[in-house]
Amino acid sequence: MTETPGIVITGASGRMGQMLIKTVLDSDKARLVGAVERAGHAWVGPDLGRGRGGSDIGVVVTDDPLEAFAKAQAVIDFTSPEATLAFSKLAAQARAVHVIGTTGMSEAQIAQLEPAARHAVIVRAGNMSLGVNLLVQLTKKVAAALDDDFDIEVIEAHHHHKVDAPSGTALMLGEAAAQGRGVVLSEVSDSGRDGITGARRRGDIGFSALRGGGIVGEHDVLFAAAGERIVLRHMATDRAIFSRGALKAALWGQDKAPGEYDMLDVLGL
């Protein structure tokens, strides 16, 4: 019987890291072969099971990502932009599929992934859920069908720990709306309103971000014209939808040629 792909989780102690670990451990389609944390973290050294408050599971948390990646067929990475760029080079060196759920990456940082993608598969998405990626497609189609009489606003809400805004998912939705309208998002984006900003400019795509409590993730795309509104909505109530999508991406990438992919490729949308 062919051995299932080995997976390494970076940022093992984080909220998404722990969810990803559980998802892989519960799966019969993959094996957890490594977990990575930053140097000096309390989880580094002991067995991962102990770090999670349980018994040993035979996986030691390391601060040496290359050592961990060398044993893996895929790396799932929901960390920070700077860490992700470093991991991309090491994952490419190990020829491991690199699944990137990290948000807050600038265009310049995203461009820096290109050399790694020449040697390994990279699957990067602002959101790994099936529902959100369907929402992206719907947003593009609705935006294409409506003219500038309809203002577009992307409204997102997340927990109070989230450090970037707009969210990666909101930017995905804004980009989809811009593509539907045949415009460049950076030229029509309207965010960070405060004070006397003046009237809204026709054709702009606006962003509004809410932060509070333990909200997992909520996204609305509002199309508003005189006398009518259309609202497309996705609400996430369980972070596991993202980890399941990320594992699906890691498995999907096993037989693919090196290059950059997204969840629309994984889902065949």
N, C-alpha and C positions, 0 to 999 in steps of 0.2 A: 504494500500500500504506500502511495506517495505521501511523504511527510507534509503536513500543513505548513504554510508560510510562517516564519518567525517574525514577530513584531516587537519593536522597541518603542516605548513611550517616553517622550521628553517632558520635562516639567512635571515629574511624577507626583509630586505632593500637592499640586494645584487642584482647583475644583474640576477642571476638565481632565487633567491628568489622571485623577483618581477615578473619574467616570470611565475614561478610556481603558484603564487597567481592568476595571470590572467587566467591561464589554468584551475585551479580548479573552479574559479568563473564563467568561461564560460561553464563549463561542466554541463550536466544534470544527470551525473552518480555519482557525489560526492558533498560534502558540505565542505566549508572552515569553520572550527570550532576553529582555533587558529593560531597564528603567534608568533614566538619567535625571540627575539634579545638579544644581550649581555647586561648585566647590565650597565646602564649609557647612553645607546644609545638614541638619540633624539626621536626615534619612540616609545620607551617604555612608556606605559601609555595611550596615546590618541588612539582613534579608528584608525584602520589600514587604512581606507579610507582617513583620513586626512593626514596620513604619505605619502600616494601615491598622494597627491595633489587633492583629490576629496572629495566627501561627505561621511558621516558615512555609514558603511556597517554592523555594529553590531558585529565586531570582534576587540577585544582590543589586542594590541601587549604587550606581557609579557616577563619578564626576568626569569620567573619560568617555566622551561620546563615541570616538572612533573605535575604541575597544568594543563598545556595545553594538555599534552599527555593523561591525565586521561579521557578527553572528546572525545578522537579520536579513530578511528579504524586504522589509518595509519599516519605515520610521513614521510615526504619527506625532505631529508637532503642533501644539497649541501653546506657544510661548510668547516671546517678544520679537519685534522685527530684527533687532540686532542678533539675538540668539538664533533665529531662523536662518539668517544669512550665513552664519558660521556653520550651522547644521547642514545647510544645503551643499556646501563644499564637501563635507565629510560623508554625507549620504551618497553623493555622486561618486566619491572615491571608492565607497563600498559597493557601488552599483545597486543600491537599495532604493525602492520606491519611496519618495518623500511626499507624504501627505501633509499639506500645510493648511491649518485652520487659523493661523495667527492673523489677527486683524491690526489695523493701524499702520500698515506698511505704506510708505510713500511710493510714488511712481518711480522715483530713482532707485529705491530699494527693490521694488519688483523687477526692474530692469537688470539688477545685479544677480537675479536667479538664472538668467539666460545661459551663462557658461556651464552651470551645473546641469541644466536640462539637455545639454549636448551629449551627456554621458549617462544620464539616468532619467527615469520617469518622475516628473513633479506633477502632483495634482493639488492645485491651490484654489480655494474658494472662500469667500467671506462667510458662507454658511453651507453646512453639509447636509441639511435636511431636504428630503424629497419635496415637502410642501413648499418650502421657500423657493426652491428652484422652479417649481411649477408657477409660483407667484411671479418670478422674474419673467418667465415666458408670457404670462398673461399681461403683465405690465407693458412689455414691449408691444404686444398686439393692440392693446387699448390705446396706447400713446400714438401708434401709427394711424389709428382710426379717427382720432380727434385732432382738431386744429388748435391754434393758440388761444381760441376763445375759452378753452379749458386750462385753468392754472393747475399745475402739478405740484403736490407737496408730499414728501416722504416723511412720515412721522414714526419715530421709533422709541421704544422704552426698554430699559434694561436695569439690572440691579445696581446698587450704589457702589459696588466695587469696580465697575467697568471704567477703564481709564481713557478710552478713545471715543470720540464723537465727530461726525456721525459714525454709526457702527459700520462694520464691513458689509453687513447685509443691506443697510440703507444705501450705501454707495453702489452695491450691485443693482439695486432697484432703480436708483437714479440713472445709472449707466444704461439700464434696459430702456428706461423712458426716453433717454436722449437718443439711443439707437433707433427707437421707434419713430422719433420725430426727425431723424436724420441730422442731428446737431451734435456738437462736441460738448460733453458735460461740463468740462472746465470753463467753458465760455458762457454757460447759462446757469451755473450753480449759484444758489442763494442760501447761505447759512449764517449762523451766528448773529442773528438780528438782535439789536439792543439800542434803545434810545430812539431818536427821531431818524428813521431810516428812509423816509419817503415812501411813495406808493410802490407797490410791487411792479416790477418790469415785465411787460408782456413777453411770454415765452420762457421765462425763467423756471427752473426746477428747484423748488425749495426743500430744505431739510430742517426738521425740528427734532430735538433729542430730549427725552425725559430720563431721569435717573432716580431710582428709589427702591428701598426694601430689597426683596429677593426676586424681582421680576426676571424671569429666565430670558424672555425676548418676545417683543410684540412689534409688528410692523404693519403700518397702513400706507397704502398709496392712494392719495386723494386726488381725484380729477374734479375740479369745481368750476362751473360756469354760472352765468346768470340763470337762476331758476332751477338748477339741478346739480346734483353731485353724484359721482360714482366712487365707491370706496372698495378697494381690494385689500383684504386683511389676512395676515397669518399670525397665530398666537402659539408660542411654544410654552408648554407647561412642565416639560421634563427635559433636562439637559441630555438625557440618553439618546434623543433623536439625533443629536450632533455626533455623538460617539459612534452610533450605529452607522451613520452615513460615512464617517471617516474610515471605519473598518471596511465598509463596502468598497470605498475608493482604493484602499490598500490592496485588497484582493483583486479588484478589477485591473490594477496596474501591473500585475505580475507578468503578463505576456505581451505588454505593449512596448513599442519602440521608444527610445529616449525622446523626451520632448515635454512641453508644458501643456497640461490638460486642466479642465475644471469639472465641476459636478454635472454640468450639462452633458459632457462627454460620458461620464460614468453612467448616468441615467439614460443615455441615448435620446436626449431631448433636443 
